[in-house]
């Protein structure tokens, strides 16, 4: 096994775990939501997605299969975003929730795109040069930066949903909802402009990880989880894994670097 970074390994293992979960409890693998109820054979799609996640997750761990696993995963995630997530924006372009949902997918796309850019085979470099190497990494960062803007805005548009998620033992729920929303917005701007982008990527990843630890872990320990909550935990884990890969993409850059997207 050879991996490009620790984030690469975490992303691959998380993806494989989500794929396995998709076979056992399809309703928990909420990263694949957005399927229209009228779509023919919609019941089969979660299992196809689980197979892609499991196969690509494992494939990303072995050198010979890494290029094709990264290629298939990125293509599948992009198609999912365009066909299923993107339709939310087309149907309700003025509702921030549509962008929040697409943002979740965009973080995972960003992680997959960084890995594809790193692991691309000769065929990919010849035929899809724009998506590989440094150019591919820059595209991935744009996806991630836009996702941070969507996350930040959702904290303001849906304050009534965000504030109650903060644990009771932490005072000032409304303040922290606004603070974390502002932090996501600042991170998005920093990543898109290249101003302190590495630091912004790290802090946003830590913020997503803290949500997993402060909000979902106590509910798990208290035995208060339902299928919806488990689905949110799955999404949160996928977001942290994708963000970790994006953070790793800045490893050759100083923490306070300017204008290098």
N, C-alpha and C positions, 0 to 999 in steps of 0.2 A: 504494500500500500504506500502511495506517495501523494501527499496533498500539498497545495500551494501555500496554505496558511492554516492556522488553527481555526479561523472562521470558515474556511473551506470544509474542514472536517465536521465542525458543528452543524453547518448548513446541510451537508450530505446526510448525517445521522438523523437530524431533525426531520428532513424530508422523508427519509425511509420510514421513520417512526410514524409520521402522519399517514404515509401510504398504508402501512400495516393497520393502523387504526381505522382507516377508511374501509377495510375489508371486514373488520370486526364490528365497528359502530359507524356506519356511513354518516349518520346525523351529527356526529361529533367533528368530522373533518370539514369545518365551516369555511375553510379557504376556498372551497369549490362551490360556494353558494352563487345565486344569481341565475340558475337554470329556469327558464320559463316553464310554467306548469303545462302549457299546451304543446311543448316540444315532444315530438314522437320519441319513444324509447328513452325518455328522460331518466328513468330508473336505472338505466345501465351506465349513464355518464359518471356518477360518483365512483363506480367500480373501475371504469376506465382510468379516471383520474388517480385513483388509489394505485393502480398498476403502474402508471407513469411515475408517480411520486416514489413508490417503492423501488422500481427498476432504476430510475435515474439517480435516486439517492445512493443506492448501492453502487451503481456504475461510476459515480463521481469519486469513489474511494479507490478504484484500481486504475493504474496508468493506461492500460490498453483501451479501456472502455470510457475513459474520461471525456475525450473529445466528442464522441457521439452522444453520450449521456447529457453533456452540457448543451449540445445542439438541439436535441429532442426536447429537453426541459424548457429551454428558452422559447422555442417555437410554440410549444403547448401553452405556456403561460401567456405569451403575447396573444395567441388566438383566443384564449379564455378572456383576456382583458378586452379585446376588441368586440367579441361576439356577445359575451354575457355581462361583463362589468360596464363596458362602454354604452350599452343600451340604456342603463340607468340615467346616464348623462343626457342621452338623446331624448328620453321620455320626460325627464324633469331637470332641464338645464339650470333652473334657478334654485334648485334644492341642494343645499350643501351636502346632505347625506349621500347623494350620488357620487360626489367627489371623494368623500371619506371612504366609501366602499372601494372605489377604484384605487385610492391611495394605498389601501392595504395590499391589493394585488401588485401595485407598482413597487412596493418595497421588496417583495419576493422576486419580482422581475429584475429589479436592480441587482440583487444578490446573484441571481442566475446569470445575468448578463456579464457581471464582473468575472465570474468563473468561466463563462464561454470565451470572453476576451483573452483570459489567461491560458486556457487549455485548448484553444482552437488548433485544429490540424492544418496541414498544408493546403488541403482543399478549401477550407474555410478562409484561409488567408488570401488565397487566389481569387475566389469567387465572392466572398463576403468581407472584403478587406475593411469596409467602413464599420463593421460591427466587431472587429477584433482589435487586439493590441490597445494602445492608448486611446484611440478613437472610440472603441467599444466601451472602455472604462468610463470615458467622459459621458457617453450616452447614458450609461447606467446611473451615474451620479445625478444626471438631470431628472431621471425618473424618481430617484430617491428624494431629491430636493423638492420636487413638485408634491410628492406624497407628504412631506413634512408640512408644507403649506396647507394641504387639505386637512391634515390632522389638527393643526393649530386653529384653523377656522371653525372646525367642528366643536372645539371646546367653547367657543363663543356663541355659535348658533344653537348648540344643544347643551347649554349650561345646566338646564334642569335635569338632564340625564347624566352629565359628567360629575357634577358636584356630589350627588349621593353615593357615587362609587368610592369616594375617598373614605378610608376607615374612620370609624367614630372616634378613635383615640387621637386622631390628628385634628387639631382645631383649625378653624378658618377654611371650611370646605370651598366656599366661593372663591376666596383668594387663591387657593392652590389650583382650582380649575382654570382661573384666568392666568395664573403664573405659568402653568405647564403649557397652556395654549400659546402664550406669548413665546415660550421657549421653543416650541415647535416652529412657529413662524420665523423666529430669528435663525434657527438652524437651517430652514429651507432657503432663506435669503443668503446666508453665508455659503451654503453649498452651491447654489446657483451662480453666485458671483465670484466664488473662489477666495473669499475673505475669511480667513481662519476656518477653512472648510474641514480640515481634519479634526480640529477640536469640536466643531459643531456636529460632525458625524458621530464622534464618540459620545458626546453628551446626550444626543438624541437617542442613541442606542441604549445608554444607561437609563434614560427616562422610560423607555419601553420596558426594559428589564425590571425597573423598580415597580412598574404597574403590575407586572406578573407576580412579584414578591409581596407587594403591599396589599393588593386587591384580591387576586385570585388564590394565592397560597392560603391565606386565613380561611377563605370559604371552603377550600378543599379539606383543610384540617378540621374544620367545624362540621363537615359532612353536609353542607348546605348547597351542594352542586346539583344542577339539573342539566338536561341535554343542551340547552342554550348556553349555559355558563361553560360547560365543557367545550363547546364549539368556540367560545371566545378565548378560552385558554389555548386551544390549538392555534388559533389565529395569532395570539400574542407570542407564542413560541416561534412560529414561522417568521413573524416580524423581527424578533430579536436575532434570529439566525441570519436573516437577510441583511439586517443592519450591520451585523458583525462583519460580514464579507465586505460590505461597502467601507467600513472603517479600515479594514485591512488593505483596501485599495489605495489608501493614503500613506502607507507605511514608509514610503521613500520621501515623504514631504514633511517639512517641519510643522510643528503644532500651530504656529502663528503665520504660516505662509500666506501670501497675498496673490490673488489673480492667477491661480493655477487650478482651473476647474478639472 
